[in-house]
């Protein structure tokens, strides 16, 4: 009998990446279409991750408070809410590629205007329009990535895109923190708000570069076998599906947690802990490094624990970290807690979206993505606006305690109501 020790498959796969990255990529059998899509996502994430990291700090320099930031952020999420279901319907009719072309032109242009027009009513209106345009990304990202990968390669494909996003954001954080000093060294004096405005405009330009790979992308054409009656009643059919009935509200609840804190995280560091901009840029960069590492090991963690248990563990961890942040006034400790929170909440994203794609049939991924993003935006809009008002009135500690309680409830409900074996019922999709 052979009693030699055999390494667990998960550990063996993780080790194979570090020993031979090229062999690991070949083993995943990722298509050329995936890598073109990867490049488009790279530009999108590289530009907008820096943009949304810096934008509220820019508003702070322009004398906006958390109440106004919450209303502006809520308007953008509301735009995503209004646009998500039409984007899903358009994806079924005309395909993903035309939506991606529209997205990579309109979104950077609208967000550039947001940087230039500093007036609260204009900010709210432009944020709504930008959210309307960017609603296409969630639908196109999930269904496009799902159609360009197999079930075996999908976890790695999601994690690679998430990890590349945080890797480029790391460099962006350093630039955000030190650009003003670098310009001063060469004799270019700029005010803090002017420096941030320059970075925001460059970030929009980076997103616009993603249009070039999108034009080279080939995605499956929408099926012409669907009848007009099926297209009219797809929303009713999805609502009757047992898996989505459980998944959508729980995903929306978790999204409310992120929408209530993430837009204000840098304002929390600046206003509540009085951390200077250079350090905030470094914190953001370190957070990207941590998230990059967590994104790379996420497939191993989810294989070891299973998707449902792995997601629950990351959500409970995030809840505990939020309440710990609420209870400390020590800047160093708060930064460490924030970095770990960033890693925990980031790890949950590949698991949640991978679970959704695994439980959804190929022909209906656009609808599933649209429904998920619709529910997320519905509650996220209210969460961002409400959190901004509460932060301005009560300060950060008591509101963070409330957000952590919601995160814990979301994790426990997810564990209780989502079954790893549950599949989308074919009857609900076929009508």
N, C-alpha and C positions, 0 to 999 in steps of 0.2 A: 504493500500500500504506500502510495506517495504521500508523505507527511510534510513535504517542503512548504514553507510559507509562501503564500501567493498574495501579492498586493491587491487591495480592493480596486475594482475597475476605475472608480472615480479618481483615486490617487494616481493610478497609472496614467490616465488621460491627462491629468494636470501636469505630471512630470514630463510627459511627452512634449508638451508645448515648449517648456523651457529648454529641453535637450535639442529639439529640432523644430523651430517654429514653422519652417516651410513645409515639413512633412505633416505637421498638425493641420495647416491650412488645406493641404491636398486631401487629407483624410476627411475634412468637413465637406468637400465636394461643392464648394460655393461657386455659383455660375458667374459668367461674365456680366450678365444683367444685374446680379446682386452687387458686384463691385462698382458698376456705374451708378447704381442707386446709392451705394455707400458714399461715393464721392459727392453726390448731390446733398445727402444728409450731412456730410462733413461740413460743407460750406454753410448750410442752414444752421446747424448747431453751433459752429464756430462763431458765426456772426451774432446770432440772437442770444446765445448764452452770455456773451459779454454785454450785449445791449440791455438785457433785462436785469443783469447783475448791477449795472451802473445807473439805470434810468431813474429809480426812486432817489438815489443819492443826488442825481442831477436836479430832480424836482426839489429836494431839500435845499440845495444851493440857491434855487430860484424861489425860496420862501414858501413852499407848499408844506402843509403838515400831514399827519397820518390820515386825518379825515378825508382830505382832498385826494391823497394817494389811493386810499381805499375806494373812493368813488371812481377814480380813473381806472384803477385795476379792475373794479367790478364791471365798468362799462366795456372793457376789453373782453372780459369773460362772457358778458352778455352777448357781445357780438359773435363770439364763438358758439354760443348757445343757439342763436338765431340761424347761423350759417351751417351748422353741423348736419342737420337732417337734409336740407337741400343739397349739400355737398355729397352726402351718401347717395341721394337719388340721382344726381348728375353722374357720379361715378358708375352707376349701373347703366346709364343711358349712353354716355359718350366715352367712358373709359377714364383711367387715371391720368394718362399723360397730358391731356388738355388742362385738367385741373392743376397739375403740377406746374405747367407753364404759366398759367394765370397767377398761381401762388408766388412763384419766384420773381415775378415782375411787380405785382401789386403790394405784397407785404413789405419789402424793403423801402419802396417809395412812400407808402403811408407812414411807416415808422420814422422815416427821415423827416417828414413834415411835422410829426409829433415833437421832434427835437427842436425844430425851428420856430414853432408857433406856441409861445408860452403864455397861454390865457386859459383859465380853467374851463370855461364852456367849450373852447376849441379842443382842449386836451381830451375832454370826455367824448366829444363827437368823433375825433380822429381815432381815439382808442377803440371805440365801438366799430368803426370801419376796419381798423387793423385786425381786430378780433374776427370780424366777418371774413376777411381774406385768409387769415391764418387757420380758420376752421378746416380748410382743405387739407392741411398737413396731417392732422391726426388720421383722417380717413385714408389718405393716400399712403401714409407711412405704414400703418398696420396692414392694410389689404395688399399693398404693393410688396412689402417684405414677405408677407405670407405667401403670395403667389410666386415669388422668386426663390423660395427655399423649400426644403422638405421638412417633414416632422423631425427627422434625425438631426438636421443641421440648424433648425430654427433657433434653439436656445443660444448656440454659439453666435449665430448671425445677429440676434438682438443684442447680445452682450458686446460684440465687437463695435457696433454702432454707438451704443451707450458709452463704451469706454473711450472710443476715439473722440467723442464729444467732450468728455471731461478732460482729455489730454490737451486738446487745443484750447479749452477754456483756461487751463492752468497758465499758459503763456499770456492769454488775455488779461488775467488778473494781475500779473506782474506789470504789464503795460499800463493798465488802469491806475495802479498805485504809484508808478514812478515816471510816467510820461512828462508830467509837469516839471519835475526836477531835471529830467534829461533835456527838455527844451530850454530850461533856464541855463544849463551848462553851455549851450551853444548860442546864448544871447537872445533867445526868443522868450519874452515874458508874457505869460498868459494867466488870467484869473482861473480859479478852480472850476467855475462853471464853463468857461470857454474851453478848457482842456477836456472836460467831460463831453461837451458838445462835439468836439472834433472826434473823439473816440466813438461816440454813438453814430456819427455819420459814416465813419470808416467801417464800422460793424455792418451797417446796412449795405455798403458796397460789397463786403465779403459775401453776404447772403446772395446778392445779385449774381455773383460768379457761379452760383449753383445752377443757373439757367443753362449753362453750356453742357454739363453732363445730362441734364434733363432732356435736352433736345436730341441726345444720342440714345435715350432710353427706349426700349421696346418692352411693352407690357401687354398681357393678354387683353384682347378686345372684349367689350361687354357682350354677354350672351344674348342672342336674338331669340332664344327659345322661350323667354319669359313672356307671358301674355300681359295685356294691359290691365286685366283684372288683378293679376298677381302683383304687378308693380304698385297698384293702388292700395293693396291690402297688406303689404309687407310689414308695416308697423304693427297691425293687429296680430299677425302671425308670430312676430318676435315676442310680443308681450305675453303670448300664451306659452312660450317655451319655458320649461321648468328651470333649466340652468341659468338663463339670462334673467329670469324673475328674481333669482337669488343674487346673482353676480352684480347686476347693474346698481341696485341701491347700496350694496356694500362697497363697491368701487367708488361710487359717488361720495359716500361718507368719508372714505379715506382721502379722496381728492379734496374734500372740504378742509381736512386737517392741513394738507399741504398748501391750499389756497389761503388759509388763515394766517400762516406764519411765513412761508418762503418769500413772498413779495416784500416783507418787512424785515427780513433777517439782517440785511446790511444796515438798515435804519436802526435796528435794535443795537447792533454793534457800535454804530456811530453816536446815537443819541443817548441810549441807556447806559452804555459802558464807556463812552467818550474815547473810543479808539480812533486814531488818526487815519486818514485815507490811505497812506502808504501801507500801514499794517493791515487794513481791511483788504487791500489788493493782495497782500501776501497770504492772508487767511483764505481768501477765495481760491488762490492758486493751490495752497496746501489741500484745501477741500477737494479740488479736482484730482490731485494725486491720490488721495484716499479713495475717492469715488472710482478712479481708474482701476485701482487694485481690487476694490470690491466688485466692480463690474466684471473683471477677468475671472474671479473665483466664484461668481454667482452661479454659473452652470454646475460647478462641482457641489456647491452647497445645496442647490435645488435637487440634484440627483441623489444626494445623501439623505436629505430630509423629506423629499417629495415637494411638489410645488406648493400645495396648500399649507403644510406645516412650515415650510421655509418662509413663505410670505407672512404667516402669522408671527413667526419669531422676529422678523425684521420690523413688523409693525409694533409689537410689544416693546421691543428695544427702543424704537423711536419715541414711544409714549413715555417711557421712563426717563429718557434723556431730556425731553421737553420739561417735565416737572422738575428735574434737577436744575435745569437752566433757570427756571423761575425762582428757585430757592437760593441762588448764589449771587453775590455782588462782586466776587473776585473775578477780575478780568481774565486772568490766565486760565482759571478753571472753566469759566463760561466759554472761552474760545475752544478749549479741548472738548467740552460737551457738545458744542455746536458742530465741530468737525466729525465727531462720531455719529451725531444725529444725521448729518449730511450723508454719511456712508450708509447708514441703516435705511433711510428713506429712499436712497438711490437704488439700493439692492432690490427693493421690493418691486420696482418698475418693470425690469425684464421678466420677473416671475409672473406678475399680474397680466401683462400683455401676451406673454407666451401661453399662459393658461387660457386666455380668451381665444387665441388663434387655434390652439389644440382642440378646443371643444366646439369649434365652428367649422362647418363645411366650406370648401373652397369657394363655391359660387356665391356665398352670402357673407363673406368677410367684410365687404364694404358696409353692409347693413349693420353688422355687429359692431364694427368700429364706430359708425355714426351714432348708434344708440348709446354706446359707452361714453363717447365724448359729449353727446347731448346731455346725458344725466350728470356727468362731471361738471360741465359748464353751468347747468341749472343750479346746482348747489354751490359751486365754486364762486359764482358771481356774488351771491348773497354772502358767502363766507368772507371774501376779500373786503367787500364794502363794510360788512358788520364788524370785522376785526379791526379795520382802520378806525372806525368810530370808537370802539371799545379801548383800543390802545391809546387814543388821544385823550379819552376821559379817565380811564383807570390806571394807565401805565401798563408795563409789560408783564410783571410777575403774576398778578391774578388772572390775566387773560391766558397766559401760557399754561397755567394749571388747568383751566377749562379746556383748552385745546388738547392737552395731554389726556384728559379724561375721555374725550371723544375718540382719540386715537386708540386707546385701550379698548373701548367698547367696539370699535370697528374691527379690531383684531380678533376679539373673542367671538363676535358674530360671524366673522369669516370662517373661523375654525369650526363653528357649530353648524353652519348652513351650507358650506360648499363641500361637495363630495368629490374626491380625486377621480373616482371612476365615472362620474356623471358625464354623459355626452348629450349634445344637442339632438333633440328628437327629429329624425328625418321628416316625419309627418308634419311637424310645425313649419318646416322650411318649404316643403314641396307644396303645401297648401292642400 
